[in-house]
């Protein structure tokens, strides 16, 4: 690992699925939770669950691209600061998720700059002291009903032109 994933705790849970660090393009933010630690020195944190997948060049019987490696990734961003979250709604599709190491230019505890770049729905930007992947689990949209229900795939989505 030589990219940002080398600085993210438990990043191997995700790179083992994809064989690399994914782009998060068209991934969907299922939930975002802002909270502070209960004990000790309190710090603000953000936990986010994101449906991540890989689109193949294969076409299914309905004429849509076949998706593989459907997983739900739970990120924990610790010690957030300078946070901005906007536009969370019924469907939150990312253009991409960027996590940049800013430790060389910081004099404080902040180590990462995070940007949830929006394609539709939520947009978020913040700095944080640490990034961790808590869980990577198999996820099938519409089947795994123990999670908040999002809007289904609309006709034409992921359909080749």
Secondary structure as GFF3:
##gff-version 3
##sequence-region A 1 161
A	DSSP	three_ten_helix	4	7	.	.	.	ID=ss1
A	DSSP	alpha_helix	12	18	.	.	.	ID=ss2
A	DSSP	beta_strand	28	36	.	.	.	ID=ss3
A	DSSP	beta_strand	44	59	.	.	.	ID=ss4
A	DSSP	beta_strand	65	78	.	.	.	ID=ss5
A	DSSP	beta_strand	81	86	.	.	.	ID=ss6
A	DSSP	beta_strand	93	101	.	.	.	ID=ss7
A	DSSP	three_ten_helix	103	105	.	.	.	ID=ss8
A	DSSP	beta_strand	112	120	.	.	.	ID=ss9
A	DSSP	beta_strand	123	128	.	.	.	ID=ss10
A	DSSP	beta_strand	130	138	.	.	.	ID=ss11
###
